[in-house]
Amino acid sequence: MRQIILILTFVAALSVTALLFAQRQTQRTATLEPQATSRVNEQRLLRTITTQQRLNRYFHNDVIPKLRNCWSHLRGVGTIQIDHNYARTDNGRWVVKDLTVGSSTLPRGQEPLALRCMQEAVGSSSFPVTSDDGDSKEYVVKWTWPVPFPVNSEEQTRAMFAAKGSLGAKGCGNVAPNCVDCTQSGETCVDVCNGYHTCTKVNGACHASYRCTSGSPFAVAGSTVMY
């Protein structure tokens, strides 16, 4: 009888120990998950800002100087999203494939004029492929352009290139996320500033298409500047 009591006491002690261990593991996991999520968000923000600034170096150096005169003749005040579609070349460059108009708040009839201005400015321009682009063969840059350009555009440009971003701010720099990506679990598609053009779920798994970045010429993610 005594042996049975000792065995039952031992089993009970093991059960309590296991329960306490499970509780500590749950608490530890609950503590680590927000930290891990924060690190992922910080890495995503840094990657987005780096990509947006990289593309804006291209736009500010090669496109905007040719765009300013034509852009100044557009009427009204608003913004126009232009999807800059690029194709990858064998010598490691992204070259212009075509441009299309997305959303716009410009007065009626101004979108075709704005698109023509941009087509003339972009011309045969290109920018280099980097390791961040992976093996993607296409790249869509969904940039939202203000009409007219801000009067303090030079000041905003300097601030944009110096910006580090903040996790507390929302958006991609004056614009909402307009690309998609798979979550860490690979089961869900989410809207992001820097990711892919399309995202689909097949048999419970997420599959992304070619590269995509959304933004604007005078601000970056987590560091919004008003036009």
Buried (B, 14 or more C-beta within 10 A) or exposed (E): EEEEEEEEEEEEEEEEEEEEEEEEEEEEEEEEEEEEEEEEEEEBBBBBBBBBBBBBEBBBEBBBEBBBEBBEEBEEEBBBBBBBBBBBEEEEBBEBEEBEBBEBBBEEEBBEBBBEBBBEBBEEBBBEBEEEBEEBEBBBBBBBBBBBBBEEBEEBBEBBEEBEBEEEEEBBBBBEBBBBBBEEEEEEBEBBBBBBBBBEEEEEEBBBBBBBBBBBBBBBBBBBBEB
